[in-house]
Amino acid sequence: MFKRILIANRGEIAQRIITTCKRLGIETVAVYSEADRGADYLGVADLTVCVGAGPAVDSYMNQRALLQAAQQYDCQALHPGYGFLAENALFAARCEQQKTTFIGPRPKLLRLLGQKDLARAEMEKRGVPTVPGSDGAVPSLTRALSEARKLGYPVMLKAISGGGGRGMRVCNDDSDLRAHFDSARLEAEATFGDPEVYLERFVEGARHIEFQLLGDAYGNVIHLGERECTTQRHHQKLVEEAPSPGIDTDTRVSTGAALCKVFSSLGLAGLGTVEFLMNTSGELFFIEVNPRLQVEHPVTELGVSLDLVEWQLRTAVGQFLDLPQIPSPLRGHTIECRINAENPRANFAPSPGLITRFEVPREWRYELDGPVRLDTHVDEGYRVPTYYDSLLAKLIVRGPCRADAIELMRQSLERMHIEGVHTTLDLLKTIVHDPVFCSGQYSTLQMSRVIDEFASTPVGH
């Protein structure tokens, strides 16, 4: 196993990786920006190093500074977490060049999967149904308008690189496309360092389903079931659950087996998440691959009783994947709610500032496999920076069945108290009580209506 690794990320995911490394006896070097200097979570790392100013481009996306820190502190490997440089093939290649193991797929596969248009073309070639889209990136508004008219509106503008809902816009007509084209490119460049976008036909009334894959360096790939990620705002996930209430056993088995075959031939080593849209007829259409750790990975961890960060490390060091197809039957039903520092009643505007109250049961923070788990880097007195993603915490629960998991999530959300900044807590409470969500038979469109209704209701009503 590695003796020491550099964590090229921040916040909740940095603390999550450190937790596993401590259990495995691996030393950690946590990087930080000037904006994160003094953050409590840095105190759990063995060593820390400042890599630049507050803006991500000057720190967490500063490849030279990160590589220099890994070399200076004699790190055998680098964990990119999610976001920032986690899917950057050039960065992975530069790590490889200086003999620092990049904990993720090899650069060649990252180049293929990290570029959403290339990944879609590859899946088409291998017989995986895809959502119709443009032939590669659309470098100009003129080209985008031409492609959109061929596909037929509505269409989705999507960033070629990255994920997490960034650089995405739904366009219902030429006017929408003209209005959103430049802003989507600017957001993509600011978030992923790549302004290129492409088009897909927008599937209305769909569900968002993703399959978790795990592979090793010897061609072995297993799937760990699927996650339901349909409850979203602005194309960013709010609530995830497993198993999906919209997937039957036959679909789970056949889709999982097909994906394992495809990604074994592609040489997936480590984690990969394959995302689909499911139409009202129950058909799955590939949209993208995220060859990294997902924000919502705890949903799968609680369901199959595996530490996915540990298996990233094990496969990166060359361990053979000796797990059965699904390590154990899913242990009931798991649900995750993302708590963000945002104001849902102001179009989800970020809410930076000082957290004056952060009250949660202490045992949640130290339990990776219990019925209630909280992944967070936040505590009372933490100041939410202006530069980064607004995620404060992820609350994950597991119950014997979906109804029990929903009830446990309701109770757990009521026990969380955060003051000083706006958060999505009240919205999440509304969602887990909503009849449409509770039925399990919902779409992105239906859940968007629930969220919009909450956002338009004055406080206290």
Secondary structure, DSSP 4 states (H G I P E B T S, - for coil): --SEEEE---HHHHHHHHHHHHHHT-EEEEEEEGGGTT-GGGGGSSEEEEEE-SSGGGTTT-HHHHHHHHHHTT-SEEE--SSTTTT-HHHHHHHHHTT-EESSS-HHHHHHHHSHHHHHHHHHHTT--B--B-SS---SHHHHHHHHHHH-SSEEEEESS--TTTT-EEESSHHHHHHHHHHHHHHHHHHHS---EEEEE--TT-EEEEEEEEE-TTS-EEEEEEEEEEEEETTEEEEEEES-TT--HHHHHHHHHHHHHHHHHHT--EEEEEEEEE-TTS-EEEEEEE-S--TTHHHHHHHHT--HHHHHHHHHTT------SSSS---SEEEEEEEESEEGGGTTEE--EE--EEE--GGGGG-SSSSEEEEE---TT-EE-SSS--EEEEEEEEESSHHHHHHHHHHHHHT-EEESS--SHHHHHHHTT-HHHHHS---HHHHHHHHHHHHHSPTT-
